[in-house]
Amino acid sequence: MNFDLIQEMDALDADGNPVKTNETIPLRAEFEGGTLKIFNANDELIVLQPWKPEVDGTRGTFADIEDAVAWYKTDNNHQGA
C-alpha cells in the first residue's frame, strides 16, 4: 500500500524568517501476520512494528493494513486526513 506522510517542518523564507511548511514523504506499507512494515522511497525498511501500541501502554493487535497505517500516521504527526 503506497501512502504519503505529510509533516510540518520549520524552514526559512526568502528573507530568512522562520516559517512552517509541509513536507510530503512517499512511503509504502506491507502488512503480514499482524506486523507492519514501512519502506521509504528507496525501498529501505524503516519501520518494523509487530504490535499496536495502545494509549494505556499495553500492546494490541492491528485490525488490518489501514489500521496500521493510520497508527503510523498519527504517531508521526501526519498533517491532513
mmJSON file of the N, C-alpha and C atoms, coordinates in Angstrom:
{"data_MODEL":{"atom_site":{
"group_PDB":["ATOM","ATOM","ATOM","ATOM","ATOM","ATOM","ATOM","ATOM","ATOM","ATOM","ATOM","ATOM","ATOM","ATOM","ATOM","ATOM","ATOM","ATOM","ATOM","ATOM","ATOM","ATOM","ATOM","ATOM","ATOM","ATOM","ATOM","ATOM","ATOM","ATOM","ATOM","ATOM","ATOM","ATOM","ATOM","ATOM","ATOM","ATOM","ATOM","ATOM","ATOM","ATOM","ATOM","ATOM","ATOM","ATOM","ATOM","ATOM","ATOM","ATOM","ATOM","ATOM","ATOM","ATOM","ATOM","ATOM","ATOM","ATOM","ATOM","ATOM","ATOM","ATOM","ATOM","ATOM","ATOM","ATOM","ATOM","ATOM","ATOM","ATOM","ATOM","ATOM","ATOM","ATOM","ATOM","ATOM","ATOM","ATOM","ATOM","ATOM","ATOM","ATOM","ATOM","ATOM","ATOM","ATOM","ATOM","ATOM","ATOM","ATOM","ATOM","ATOM","ATOM","ATOM","ATOM","ATOM","ATOM","ATOM","ATOM","ATOM","ATOM","ATOM","ATOM","ATOM","ATOM","ATOM","ATOM","ATOM","ATOM","ATOM","ATOM","ATOM","ATOM","ATOM","ATOM","ATOM","ATOM","ATOM","ATOM","ATOM","ATOM","ATOM","ATOM","ATOM","ATOM","ATOM","ATOM","ATOM","ATOM","ATOM","ATOM","ATOM","ATOM","ATOM","ATOM","ATOM","ATOM","ATOM","ATOM","ATOM","ATOM","ATOM","ATOM","ATOM","ATOM","ATOM","ATOM","ATOM","ATOM","ATOM","ATOM","ATOM","ATOM","ATOM","ATOM","ATOM","ATOM","ATOM","ATOM","ATOM","ATOM","ATOM","ATOM","ATOM","ATOM","ATOM","ATOM","ATOM","ATOM","ATOM","ATOM","ATOM","ATOM","ATOM","ATOM","ATOM","ATOM","ATOM","ATOM","ATOM","ATOM","ATOM","ATOM","ATOM","ATOM","ATOM","ATOM","ATOM","ATOM","ATOM","ATOM","ATOM","ATOM","ATOM","ATOM","ATOM","ATOM","ATOM","ATOM","ATOM","ATOM","ATOM","ATOM","ATOM","ATOM","ATOM","ATOM","ATOM","ATOM","ATOM","ATOM","ATOM","ATOM","ATOM","ATOM","ATOM","ATOM","ATOM","ATOM","ATOM","ATOM","ATOM","ATOM","ATOM","ATOM","ATOM","ATOM","ATOM","ATOM","ATOM","ATOM","ATOM","ATOM","ATOM","ATOM","ATOM","ATOM","ATOM","ATOM","ATOM","ATOM","ATOM","ATOM"],
"id":[1,2,3,4,5,6,7,8,9,10,11,12,13,14,15,16,17,18,19,20,21,22,23,24,25,26,27,28,29,30,31,32,33,34,35,36,37,38,39,40,41,42,43,44,45,46,47,48,49,50,51,52,53,54,55,56,57,58,59,60,61,62,63,64,65,66,67,68,69,70,71,72,73,74,75,76,77,78,79,80,81,82,83,84,85,86,87,88,89,90,91,92,93,94,95,96,97,98,99,100,101,102,103,104,105,106,107,108,109,110,111,112,113,114,115,116,117,118,119,120,121,122,123,124,125,126,127,128,129,130,131,132,133,134,135,136,137,138,139,140,141,142,143,144,145,146,147,148,149,150,151,152,153,154,155,156,157,158,159,160,161,162,163,164,165,166,167,168,169,170,171,172,173,174,175,176,177,178,179,180,181,182,183,184,185,186,187,188,189,190,191,192,193,194,195,196,197,198,199,200,201,202,203,204,205,206,207,208,209,210,211,212,213,214,215,216,217,218,219,220,221,222,223,224,225,226,227,228,229,230,231,232,233,234,235,236,237,238,239,240,241,242,243],
"type_symbol":["N","C","C","N","C","C","N","C","C","N","C","C","N","C","C","N","C","C","N","C","C","N","C","C","N","C","C","N","C","C","N","C","C","N","C","C","N","C","C","N","C","C","N","C","C","N","C","C","N","C","C","N","C","C","N","C","C","N","C","C","N","C","C","N","C","C","N","C","C","N","C","C","N","C","C","N","C","C","N","C","C","N","C","C","N","C","C","N","C","C","N","C","C","N","C","C","N","C","C","N","C","C","N","C","C","N","C","C","N","C","C","N","C","C","N","C","C","N","C","C","N","C","C","N","C","C","N","C","C","N","C","C","N","C","C","N","C","C","N","C","C","N","C","C","N","C","C","N","C","C","N","C","C","N","C","C","N","C","C","N","C","C","N","C","C","N","C","C","N","C","C","N","C","C","N","C","C","N","C","C","N","C","C","N","C","C","N","C","C","N","C","C","N","C","C","N","C","C","N","C","C","N","C","C","N","C","C","N","C","C","N","C","C","N","C","C","N","C","C","N","C","C","N","C","C","N","C","C","N","C","C","N","C","C","N","C","C","N","C","C","N","C","C"],
"label_atom_id":["N","CA","C","N","CA","C","N","CA","C","N","CA","C","N","CA","C","N","CA","C","N","CA","C","N","CA","C","N","CA","C","N","CA","C","N","CA","C","N","CA","C","N","CA","C","N","CA","C","N","CA","C","N","CA","C","N","CA","C","N","CA","C","N","CA","C","N","CA","C","N","CA","C","N","CA","C","N","CA","C","N","CA","C","N","CA","C","N","CA","C","N","CA","C","N","CA","C","N","CA","C","N","CA","C","N","CA","C","N","CA","C","N","CA","C","N","CA","C","N","CA","C","N","CA","C","N","CA","C","N","CA","C","N","CA","C","N","CA","C","N","CA","C","N","CA","C","N","CA","C","N","CA","C","N","CA","C","N","CA","C","N","CA","C","N","CA","C","N","CA","C","N","CA","C","N","CA","C","N","CA","C","N","CA","C","N","CA","C","N","CA","C","N","CA","C","N","CA","C","N","CA","C","N","CA","C","N","CA","C","N","CA","C","N","CA","C","N","CA","C","N","CA","C","N","CA","C","N","CA","C","N","CA","C","N","CA","C","N","CA","C","N","CA","C","N","CA","C","N","CA","C","N","CA","C","N","CA","C","N","CA","C","N","CA","C","N","CA","C","N","CA","C","N","CA","C","N","CA","C","N","CA","C"],
"label_alt_id":[null,null,null,null,null,null,null,null,null,null,null,null,null,null,null,null,null,null,null,null,null,null,null,null,null,null,null,null,null,null,null,null,null,null,null,null,null,null,null,null,null,null,null,null,null,null,null,null,null,null,null,null,null,null,null,null,null,null,null,null,null,null,null,null,null,null,null,null,null,null,null,null,null,null,null,null,null,null,null,null,null,null,null,null,null,null,null,null,null,null,null,null,null,null,null,null,null,null,null,null,null,null,null,null,null,null,null,null,null,null,null,null,null,null,null,null,null,null,null,null,null,null,null,null,null,null,null,null,null,null,null,null,null,null,null,null,null,null,null,null,null,null,null,null,null,null,null,null,null,null,null,null,null,null,null,null,null,null,null,null,null,null,null,null,null,null,null,null,null,null,null,null,null,null,null,null,null,null,null,null,null,null,null,null,null,null,null,null,null,null,null,null,null,null,null,null,null,null,null,null,null,null,null,null,null,null,null,null,null,null,null,null,null,null,null,null,null,null,null,null,null,null,null,null,null,null,null,null,null,null,null,null,null,null,null,null,null,null,null,null,null,null,null],
"label_comp_id":["MET","MET","MET","ASN","ASN","ASN","PHE","PHE","PHE","ASP","ASP","ASP","LEU","LEU","LEU","ILE","ILE","ILE","GLN","GLN","GLN","GLU","GLU","GLU","MET","MET","MET","ASP","ASP","ASP","ALA","ALA","ALA","LEU","LEU","LEU","ASP","ASP","ASP","ALA","ALA","ALA","ASP","ASP","ASP","GLY","GLY","GLY","ASN","ASN","ASN","PRO","PRO","PRO","VAL","VAL","VAL","LYS","LYS","LYS","THR","THR","THR","ASN","ASN","ASN","GLU","GLU","GLU","THR","THR","THR","ILE","ILE","ILE","PRO","PRO","PRO","LEU","LEU","LEU","ARG","ARG","ARG","ALA","ALA","ALA","GLU","GLU","GLU","PHE","PHE","PHE","GLU","GLU","GLU","GLY","GLY","GLY","GLY","GLY","GLY","THR","THR","THR","LEU","LEU","LEU","LYS","LYS","LYS","ILE","ILE","ILE","PHE","PHE","PHE","ASN","ASN","ASN","ALA","ALA","ALA","ASN","ASN","ASN","ASP","ASP","ASP","GLU","GLU","GLU","LEU","LEU","LEU","ILE","ILE","ILE","VAL","VAL","VAL","LEU","LEU","LEU","GLN","GLN","GLN","PRO","PRO","PRO","TRP","TRP","TRP","LYS","LYS","LYS","PRO","PRO","PRO","GLU","GLU","GLU","VAL","VAL","VAL","ASP","ASP","ASP","GLY","GLY","GLY","THR","THR","THR","ARG","ARG","ARG","GLY","GLY","GLY","THR","THR","THR","PHE","PHE","PHE","ALA","ALA","ALA","ASP","ASP","ASP","ILE","ILE","ILE","GLU","GLU","GLU","ASP","ASP","ASP","ALA","ALA","ALA","VAL","VAL","VAL","ALA","ALA","ALA","TRP","TRP","TRP","TYR","TYR","TYR","LYS","LYS","LYS","THR","THR","THR","ASP","ASP","ASP","ASN","ASN","ASN","ASN","ASN","ASN","HIS","HIS","HIS","GLN","GLN","GLN","GLY","GLY","GLY","ALA","ALA","ALA"],
"label_asym_id":["A","A","A","A","A","A","A","A","A","A","A","A","A","A","A","A","A","A","A","A","A","A","A","A","A","A","A","A","A","A","A","A","A","A","A","A","A","A","A","A","A","A","A","A","A","A","A","A","A","A","A","A","A","A","A","A","A","A","A","A","A","A","A","A","A","A","A","A","A","A","A","A","A","A","A","A","A","A","A","A","A","A","A","A","A","A","A","A","A","A","A","A","A","A","A","A","A","A","A","A","A","A","A","A","A","A","A","A","A","A","A","A","A","A","A","A","A","A","A","A","A","A","A","A","A","A","A","A","A","A","A","A","A","A","A","A","A","A","A","A","A","A","A","A","A","A","A","A","A","A","A","A","A","A","A","A","A","A","A","A","A","A","A","A","A","A","A","A","A","A","A","A","A","A","A","A","A","A","A","A","A","A","A","A","A","A","A","A","A","A","A","A","A","A","A","A","A","A","A","A","A","A","A","A","A","A","A","A","A","A","A","A","A","A","A","A","A","A","A","A","A","A","A","A","A","A","A","A","A","A","A","A","A","A","A","A","A","A","A","A","A","A","A"],
"label_entity_id":["1","1","1","1","1","1","1","1","1","1","1","1","1","1","1","1","1","1","1","1","1","1","1","1","1","1","1","1","1","1","1","1","1","1","1","1","1","1","1","1","1","1","1","1","1","1","1","1","1","1","1","1","1","1","1","1","1","1","1","1","1","1","1","1","1","1","1","1","1","1","1","1","1","1","1","1","1","1","1","1","1","1","1","1","1","1","1","1","1","1","1","1","1","1","1","1","1","1","1","1","1","1","1","1","1","1","1","1","1","1","1","1","1","1","1","1","1","1","1","1","1","1","1","1","1","1","1","1","1","1","1","1","1","1","1","1","1","1","1","1","1","1","1","1","1","1","1","1","1","1","1","1","1","1","1","1","1","1","1","1","1","1","1","1","1","1","1","1","1","1","1","1","1","1","1","1","1","1","1","1","1","1","1","1","1","1","1","1","1","1","1","1","1","1","1","1","1","1","1","1","1","1","1","1","1","1","1","1","1","1","1","1","1","1","1","1","1","1","1","1","1","1","1","1","1","1","1","1","1","1","1","1","1","1","1","1","1","1","1","1","1","1","1"],
"label_seq_id":[1,1,1,2,2,2,3,3,3,4,4,4,5,5,5,6,6,6,7,7,7,8,8,8,9,9,9,10,10,10,11,11,11,12,12,12,13,13,13,14,14,14,15,15,15,16,16,16,17,17,17,18,18,18,19,19,19,20,20,20,21,21,21,22,22,22,23,23,23,24,24,24,25,25,25,26,26,26,27,27,27,28,28,28,29,29,29,30,30,30,31,31,31,32,32,32,33,33,33,34,34,34,35,35,35,36,36,36,37,37,37,38,38,38,39,39,39,40,40,40,41,41,41,42,42,42,43,43,43,44,44,44,45,45,45,46,46,46,47,47,47,48,48,48,49,49,49,50,50,50,51,51,51,52,52,52,53,53,53,54,54,54,55,55,55,56,56,56,57,57,57,58,58,58,59,59,59,60,60,60,61,61,61,62,62,62,63,63,63,64,64,64,65,65,65,66,66,66,67,67,67,68,68,68,69,69,69,70,70,70,71,71,71,72,72,72,73,73,73,74,74,74,75,75,75,76,76,76,77,77,77,78,78,78,79,79,79,80,80,80,81,81,81],
"pdbx_PDB_ins_code":[null,null,null,null,null,null,null,null,null,null,null,null,null,null,null,null,null,null,null,null,null,null,null,null,null,null,null,null,null,null,null,null,null,null,null,null,null,null,null,null,null,null,null,null,null,null,null,null,null,null,null,null,null,null,null,null,null,null,null,null,null,null,null,null,null,null,null,null,null,null,null,null,null,null,null,null,null,null,null,null,null,null,null,null,null,null,null,null,null,null,null,null,null,null,null,null,null,null,null,null,null,null,null,null,null,null,null,null,null,null,null,null,null,null,null,null,null,null,null,null,null,null,null,null,null,null,null,null,null,null,null,null,null,null,null,null,null,null,null,null,null,null,null,null,null,null,null,null,null,null,null,null,null,null,null,null,null,null,null,null,null,null,null,null,null,null,null,null,null,null,null,null,null,null,null,null,null,null,null,null,null,null,null,null,null,null,null,null,null,null,null,null,null,null,null,null,null,null,null,null,null,null,null,null,null,null,null,null,null,null,null,null,null,null,null,null,null,null,null,null,null,null,null,null,null,null,null,null,null,null,null,null,null,null,null,null,null,null,null,null,null,null,null],
"Cartn_x":[0.848,0.0,0.898,0.773,1.513,0.704,1.402,0.745,1.765,1.263,2.121,1.992,3.121,3.154,3.455,2.581,2.776,3.124,4.318,4.788,5.06,4.738,5.031,6.505,7.182,8.615,8.884,9.967,10.439,11.376,11.213,12.054,12.257,13.028,13.241,12.698,12.024,11.542,12.685,12.394,13.417,14.125,13.445,14.048,14.752,14.778,15.433,14.564,13.261,12.332,11.855,11.708,11.227,9.761,9.464,8.099,7.855,6.598,6.194,5.866,6.277,5.977,5.672,4.975,4.673,5.585,6.096,6.901,6.12,5.99,5.302,6.337,6.188,7.14,6.416,6.8,6.161,6.68,5.75,6.099,5.282,5.719,4.996,4.862,3.67,3.41,3.101,3.571,3.2,2.681,1.753,1.156,1.006,1.743,1.698,1.807,0.906,0.942,0.809,0.105,-0.097,1.042,2.087,3.245,3.227,3.43,3.503,4.952,5.178,6.49,6.3,7.158,7.123,8.451,8.363,9.538,9.565,10.76,10.894,10.944,11.168,11.171,12.308,13.344,14.462,14.244,13.039,12.65,13.448,13.872,14.575,13.559,13.643,12.763,13.11,12.13,12.38,11.583,10.533,9.736,9.345,9.519,9.041,8.289,6.948,6.123,5.215,5.56,4.805,3.542,3.271,2.056,1.59,0.347,-0.239,-0.071,0.722,0.848,-0.484,-1.041,-2.31,-2.061,-3.06,-2.954,-2.572,-3.053,-2.78,-1.425,-0.634,0.695,0.757,-0.396,-0.405,-0.188,-0.013,0.172,-1.119,-1.565,-2.756,-2.406,-3.435,-3.277,-3.876,-3.144,-3.693,-4.812,-5.905,-7.031,-6.686,-5.986,-5.638,-4.612,-4.236,-3.215,-3.669,-4.955,-5.456,-5.315,-5.615,-5.475,-4.006,-3.117,-1.686,-1.125,-1.501,-1.026,-1.603,-2.852,-3.451,-2.674,-2.294,-1.478,-0.151,0.511,1.81,1.7,0.665,0.473,0.273,-0.576,-0.834,0.441,1.183,2.402,3.499,3.396,4.403,3.88,2.845,2.302,1.894,1.205,0.703,-0.228,-0.036,-0.892,-1.877,-3.119,-4.126,-4.942,-5.756,-6.677,-5.984],
"Cartn_y":[-1.17,0.0,1.237,2.057,3.317,4.403,5.26,6.381,7.491,8.673,9.821,10.201,10.529,11.114,12.59,13.436,14.882,15.415,15.995,16.51,18.008,18.708,20.132,20.302,21.155,21.367,22.851,23.135,24.506,24.817,25.992,26.411,27.919,28.438,29.875,30.362,31.528,32.093,32.829,33.47,34.148,35.261,35.81,36.879,36.358,35.042,34.459,34.363,34.587,34.5,33.057,32.624,31.265,31.122,30.041,29.73,28.231,27.873,26.46,26.055,24.864,24.335,22.849,22.278,20.85,20.109,18.969,18.092,16.799,16.389,15.148,14.054,12.976,11.869,10.638,10.167,8.974,7.714,6.857,5.625,4.457,3.244,2.025,1.154,0.61,-0.258,-1.672,-2.633,-4.036,-4.495,-5.442,-5.945,-7.454,-8.174,-9.635,-10.216,-11.111,-11.763,-10.799,-9.682,-8.7,-7.708,-7.823,-6.942,-5.905,-4.651,-3.54,-3.324,-3.22,-2.851,-1.597,-0.591,0.657,0.795,1.123,1.3,2.73,3.3,4.644,4.586,5.732,5.814,5.019,4.719,3.9,2.419,2.069,0.7,0.125,1.001,0.585,0.439,-0.644,-0.857,0.153,0.969,1.978,1.725,0.884,0.55,-0.928,-1.606,-2.975,-2.988,-2.967,-2.829,-4.046,-4.968,-6.215,-6.128,-4.993,-4.834,-3.389,-3.195,-1.854,-1.278,-0.228,0.402,1.063,0.638,1.194,2.424,3.264,4.513,4.245,3.142,2.841,2.165,2.035,1.443,-0.048,-0.67,-2.098,-2.326,-3.583,-3.955,-4.559,-4.024,-4.539,-5.157,-5.416,-6.023,-5.089,-4.867,-4.097,-4.902,-4.235,-4.904,-5.271,-4.359,-4.555,-3.497,-3.462,-2.517,-1.064,-0.791,0.57,1.037,0.166,0.471,0.719,-0.107,0.021,1.328,1.662,2.907,4.115,4.038,5.138,5.356,4.272,4.401,5.081,4.64,5.203,6.697,7.08,8.497,9.315,8.835,9.536,9.633,8.55,8.51,9.423,9.77,10.602,11.987,12.426,13.785,14.141,13.212,13.457,14.649,15.524,16.704,16.392,16.284,16.007,14.788,14.376,13.251,11.931],
"Cartn_z":[0.0,0.0,0.0,-0.999,-1.053,-0.344,0.392,1.058,1.272,1.581,1.865,3.329,3.93,5.261,5.071,5.579,5.456,6.837,6.939,8.216,8.125,9.207,9.285,9.646,8.896,9.088,9.33,10.023,10.185,9.026,8.438,7.308,7.396,6.461,6.36,5.024,5.041,3.784,3.091,1.967,1.161,1.929,2.938,3.736,4.99,5.153,6.317,7.55,7.389,8.51,8.693,9.943,10.169,9.747,9.048,8.616,8.785,8.794,8.818,7.397,7.019,5.701,5.834,4.87,4.895,3.938,4.391,3.555,3.343,2.088,1.758,1.548,2.307,2.267,1.715,0.524,-0.036,0.653,1.059,1.765,1.218,1.565,1.186,2.422,2.608,3.761,3.294,4.091,3.94,5.293,5.263,6.498,6.355,7.19,7.107,8.513,8.833,10.133,11.301,11.082,12.133,12.297,11.475,11.574,10.457,10.841,9.896,9.486,8.188,7.653,6.815,7.049,6.288,5.55,4.267,3.42,2.887,2.769,2.21,0.682,0.044,-1.422,-2.05,-1.271,-1.763,-1.492,-1.051,-0.729,0.436,1.342,2.55,3.679,4.425,5.569,6.655,7.054,8.085,9.362,9.278,10.457,10.385,11.501,11.666,12.99,12.93,14.136,14.285,15.216,15.353,16.212,16.832,17.63,17.559,17.985,18.01,19.412,19.564,20.873,21.27,22.361,22.827,23.703,23.832,24.594,26.048,26.605,28.021,28.238,27.158,27.28,27.017,26.817,26.523,25.028,24.66,23.261,22.724,21.599,20.95,19.611,18.835,17.52,16.477,15.382,14.276,13.621,13.269,12.613,11.172,10.477,9.07,8.679,7.414,6.966,7.127,6.923,7.083,8.531,9.47,10.89,11.235,10.699,10.973,10.405,9.171,8.552,9.292,9.713,10.483,11.78,12.47,13.682,13.349,12.278,11.897,11.614,10.868,10.564,11.844,12.729,13.99,14.818,14.903,15.704,15.137,13.861,13.204,12.825,13.552,13.403,11.981,11.325,9.971,9.962,8.979,8.796,7.67,7.985,6.971,7.307,6.346,6.548,6.399],
"occupancy":[1.0,1.0,1.0,1.0,1.0,1.0,1.0,1.0,1.0,1.0,1.0,1.0,1.0,1.0,1.0,1.0,1.0,1.0,1.0,1.0,1.0,1.0,1.0,1.0,1.0,1.0,1.0,1.0,1.0,1.0,1.0,1.0,1.0,1.0,1.0,1.0,1.0,1.0,1.0,1.0,1.0,1.0,1.0,1.0,1.0,1.0,1.0,1.0,1.0,1.0,1.0,1.0,1.0,1.0,1.0,1.0,1.0,1.0,1.0,1.0,1.0,1.0,1.0,1.0,1.0,1.0,1.0,1.0,1.0,1.0,1.0,1.0,1.0,1.0,1.0,1.0,1.0,1.0,1.0,1.0,1.0,1.0,1.0,1.0,1.0,1.0,1.0,1.0,1.0,1.0,1.0,1.0,1.0,1.0,1.0,1.0,1.0,1.0,1.0,1.0,1.0,1.0,1.0,1.0,1.0,1.0,1.0,1.0,1.0,1.0,1.0,1.0,1.0,1.0,1.0,1.0,1.0,1.0,1.0,1.0,1.0,1.0,1.0,1.0,1.0,1.0,1.0,1.0,1.0,1.0,1.0,1.0,1.0,1.0,1.0,1.0,1.0,1.0,1.0,1.0,1.0,1.0,1.0,1.0,1.0,1.0,1.0,1.0,1.0,1.0,1.0,1.0,1.0,1.0,1.0,1.0,1.0,1.0,1.0,1.0,1.0,1.0,1.0,1.0,1.0,1.0,1.0,1.0,1.0,1.0,1.0,1.0,1.0,1.0,1.0,1.0,1.0,1.0,1.0,1.0,1.0,1.0,1.0,1.0,1.0,1.0,1.0,1.0,1.0,1.0,1.0,1.0,1.0,1.0,1.0,1.0,1.0,1.0,1.0,1.0,1.0,1.0,1.0,1.0,1.0,1.0,1.0,1.0,1.0,1.0,1.0,1.0,1.0,1.0,1.0,1.0,1.0,1.0,1.0,1.0,1.0,1.0,1.0,1.0,1.0,1.0,1.0,1.0,1.0,1.0,1.0,1.0,1.0,1.0,1.0,1.0,1.0,1.0,1.0,1.0,1.0,1.0,1.0],
"B_iso_or_equiv":[0.0,0.0,0.0,0.0,0.0,0.0,0.0,0.0,0.0,0.0,0.0,0.0,0.0,0.0,0.0,0.0,0.0,0.0,0.0,0.0,0.0,0.0,0.0,0.0,0.0,0.0,0.0,0.0,0.0,0.0,0.0,0.0,0.0,0.0,0.0,0.0,0.0,0.0,0.0,0.0,0.0,0.0,0.0,0.0,0.0,0.0,0.0,0.0,0.0,0.0,0.0,0.0,0.0,0.0,0.0,0.0,0.0,0.0,0.0,0.0,0.0,0.0,0.0,0.0,0.0,0.0,0.0,0.0,0.0,0.0,0.0,0.0,0.0,0.0,0.0,0.0,0.0,0.0,0.0,0.0,0.0,0.0,0.0,0.0,0.0,0.0,0.0,0.0,0.0,0.0,0.0,0.0,0.0,0.0,0.0,0.0,0.0,0.0,0.0,0.0,0.0,0.0,0.0,0.0,0.0,0.0,0.0,0.0,0.0,0.0,0.0,0.0,0.0,0.0,0.0,0.0,0.0,0.0,0.0,0.0,0.0,0.0,0.0,0.0,0.0,0.0,0.0,0.0,0.0,0.0,0.0,0.0,0.0,0.0,0.0,0.0,0.0,0.0,0.0,0.0,0.0,0.0,0.0,0.0,0.0,0.0,0.0,0.0,0.0,0.0,0.0,0.0,0.0,0.0,0.0,0.0,0.0,0.0,0.0,0.0,0.0,0.0,0.0,0.0,0.0,0.0,0.0,0.0,0.0,0.0,0.0,0.0,0.0,0.0,0.0,0.0,0.0,0.0,0.0,0.0,0.0,0.0,0.0,0.0,0.0,0.0,0.0,0.0,0.0,0.0,0.0,0.0,0.0,0.0,0.0,0.0,0.0,0.0,0.0,0.0,0.0,0.0,0.0,0.0,0.0,0.0,0.0,0.0,0.0,0.0,0.0,0.0,0.0,0.0,0.0,0.0,0.0,0.0,0.0,0.0,0.0,0.0,0.0,0.0,0.0,0.0,0.0,0.0,0.0,0.0,0.0,0.0,0.0,0.0,0.0,0.0,0.0,0.0,0.0,0.0,0.0,0.0,0.0],
"pdbx_formal_charge":[null,null,null,null,null,null,null,null,null,null,null,null,null,null,null,null,null,null,null,null,null,null,null,null,null,null,null,null,null,null,null,null,null,null,null,null,null,null,null,null,null,null,null,null,null,null,null,null,null,null,null,null,null,null,null,null,null,null,null,null,null,null,null,null,null,null,null,null,null,null,null,null,null,null,null,null,null,null,null,null,null,null,null,null,null,null,null,null,null,null,null,null,null,null,null,null,null,null,null,null,null,null,null,null,null,null,null,null,null,null,null,null,null,null,null,null,null,null,null,null,null,null,null,null,null,null,null,null,null,null,null,null,null,null,null,null,null,null,null,null,null,null,null,null,null,null,null,null,null,null,null,null,null,null,null,null,null,null,null,null,null,null,null,null,null,null,null,null,null,null,null,null,null,null,null,null,null,null,null,null,null,null,null,null,null,null,null,null,null,null,null,null,null,null,null,null,null,null,null,null,null,null,null,null,null,null,null,null,null,null,null,null,null,null,null,null,null,null,null,null,null,null,null,null,null,null,null,null,null,null,null,null,null,null,null,null,null,null,null,null,null,null,null],
"auth_seq_id":[1,1,1,2,2,2,3,3,3,4,4,4,5,5,5,6,6,6,7,7,7,8,8,8,9,9,9,10,10,10,11,11,11,12,12,12,13,13,13,14,14,14,15,15,15,16,16,16,17,17,17,18,18,18,19,19,19,20,20,20,21,21,21,22,22,22,23,23,23,24,24,24,25,25,25,26,26,26,27,27,27,28,28,28,29,29,29,30,30,30,31,31,31,32,32,32,33,33,33,34,34,34,35,35,35,36,36,36,37,37,37,38,38,38,39,39,39,40,40,40,41,41,41,42,42,42,43,43,43,44,44,44,45,45,45,46,46,46,47,47,47,48,48,48,49,49,49,50,50,50,51,51,51,52,52,52,53,53,53,54,54,54,55,55,55,56,56,56,57,57,57,58,58,58,59,59,59,60,60,60,61,61,61,62,62,62,63,63,63,64,64,64,65,65,65,66,66,66,67,67,67,68,68,68,69,69,69,70,70,70,71,71,71,72,72,72,73,73,73,74,74,74,75,75,75,76,76,76,77,77,77,78,78,78,79,79,79,80,80,80,81,81,81],
"auth_comp_id":["MET","MET","MET","ASN","ASN","ASN","PHE","PHE","PHE","ASP","ASP","ASP","LEU","LEU","LEU","ILE","ILE","ILE","GLN","GLN","GLN","GLU","GLU","GLU","MET","MET","MET","ASP","ASP","ASP","ALA","ALA","ALA","LEU","LEU","LEU","ASP","ASP","ASP","ALA","ALA","ALA","ASP","ASP","ASP","GLY","GLY","GLY","ASN","ASN","ASN","PRO","PRO","PRO","VAL","VAL","VAL","LYS","LYS","LYS","THR","THR","THR","ASN","ASN","ASN","GLU","GLU","GLU","THR","THR","THR","ILE","ILE","ILE","PRO","PRO","PRO","LEU","LEU","LEU","ARG","ARG","ARG","ALA","ALA","ALA","GLU","GLU","GLU","PHE","PHE","PHE","GLU","GLU","GLU","GLY","GLY","GLY","GLY","GLY","GLY","THR","THR","THR","LEU","LEU","LEU","LYS","LYS","LYS","ILE","ILE","ILE","PHE","PHE","PHE","ASN","ASN","ASN","ALA","ALA","ALA","ASN","ASN","ASN","ASP","ASP","ASP","GLU","GLU","GLU","LEU","LEU","LEU","ILE","ILE","ILE","VAL","VAL","VAL","LEU","LEU","LEU","GLN","GLN","GLN","PRO","PRO","PRO","TRP","TRP","TRP","LYS","LYS","LYS","PRO","PRO","PRO","GLU","GLU","GLU","VAL","VAL","VAL","ASP","ASP","ASP","GLY","GLY","GLY","THR","THR","THR","ARG","ARG","ARG","GLY","GLY","GLY","THR","THR","THR","PHE","PHE","PHE","ALA","ALA","ALA","ASP","ASP","ASP","ILE","ILE","ILE","GLU","GLU","GLU","ASP","ASP","ASP","ALA","ALA","ALA","VAL","VAL","VAL","ALA","ALA","ALA","TRP","TRP","TRP","TYR","TYR","TYR","LYS","LYS","LYS","THR","THR","THR","ASP","ASP","ASP","ASN","ASN","ASN","ASN","ASN","ASN","HIS","HIS","HIS","GLN","GLN","GLN","GLY","GLY","GLY","ALA","ALA","ALA"],
"auth_asym_id":["A","A","A","A","A","A","A","A","A","A","A","A","A","A","A","A","A","A","A","A","A","A","A","A","A","A","A","A","A","A","A","A","A","A","A","A","A","A","A","A","A","A","A","A","A","A","A","A","A","A","A","A","A","A","A","A","A","A","A","A","A","A","A","A","A","A","A","A","A","A","A","A","A","A","A","A","A","A","A","A","A","A","A","A","A","A","A","A","A","A","A","A","A","A","A","A","A","A","A","A","A","A","A","A","A","A","A","A","A","A","A","A","A","A","A","A","A","A","A","A","A","A","A","A","A","A","A","A","A","A","A","A","A","A","A","A","A","A","A","A","A","A","A","A","A","A","A","A","A","A","A","A","A","A","A","A","A","A","A","A","A","A","A","A","A","A","A","A","A","A","A","A","A","A","A","A","A","A","A","A","A","A","A","A","A","A","A","A","A","A","A","A","A","A","A","A","A","A","A","A","A","A","A","A","A","A","A","A","A","A","A","A","A","A","A","A","A","A","A","A","A","A","A","A","A","A","A","A","A","A","A","A","A","A","A","A","A","A","A","A","A","A","A"],
"auth_atom_id":["N","CA","C","N","CA","C","N","CA","C","N","CA","C","N","CA","C","N","CA","C","N","CA","C","N","CA","C","N","CA","C","N","CA","C","N","CA","C","N","CA","C","N","CA","C","N","CA","C","N","CA","C","N","CA","C","N","CA","C","N","CA","C","N","CA","C","N","CA","C","N","CA","C","N","CA","C","N","CA","C","N","CA","C","N","CA","C","N","CA","C","N","CA","C","N","CA","C","N","CA","C","N","CA","C","N","CA","C","N","CA","C","N","CA","C","N","CA","C","N","CA","C","N","CA","C","N","CA","C","N","CA","C","N","CA","C","N","CA","C","N","CA","C","N","CA","C","N","CA","C","N","CA","C","N","CA","C","N","CA","C","N","CA","C","N","CA","C","N","CA","C","N","CA","C","N","CA","C","N","CA","C","N","CA","C","N","CA","C","N","CA","C","N","CA","C","N","CA","C","N","CA","C","N","CA","C","N","CA","C","N","CA","C","N","CA","C","N","CA","C","N","CA","C","N","CA","C","N","CA","C","N","CA","C","N","CA","C","N","CA","C","N","CA","C","N","CA","C","N","CA","C","N","CA","C","N","CA","C","N","CA","C","N","CA","C","N","CA","C","N","CA","C","N","CA","C","N","CA","C","N","CA","C"],
"pdbx_PDB_model_num":[1,1,1,1,1,1,1,1,1,1,1,1,1,1,1,1,1,1,1,1,1,1,1,1,1,1,1,1,1,1,1,1,1,1,1,1,1,1,1,1,1,1,1,1,1,1,1,1,1,1,1,1,1,1,1,1,1,1,1,1,1,1,1,1,1,1,1,1,1,1,1,1,1,1,1,1,1,1,1,1,1,1,1,1,1,1,1,1,1,1,1,1,1,1,1,1,1,1,1,1,1,1,1,1,1,1,1,1,1,1,1,1,1,1,1,1,1,1,1,1,1,1,1,1,1,1,1,1,1,1,1,1,1,1,1,1,1,1,1,1,1,1,1,1,1,1,1,1,1,1,1,1,1,1,1,1,1,1,1,1,1,1,1,1,1,1,1,1,1,1,1,1,1,1,1,1,1,1,1,1,1,1,1,1,1,1,1,1,1,1,1,1,1,1,1,1,1,1,1,1,1,1,1,1,1,1,1,1,1,1,1,1,1,1,1,1,1,1,1,1,1,1,1,1,1,1,1,1,1,1,1,1,1,1,1,1,1,1,1,1,1,1,1]
}}}
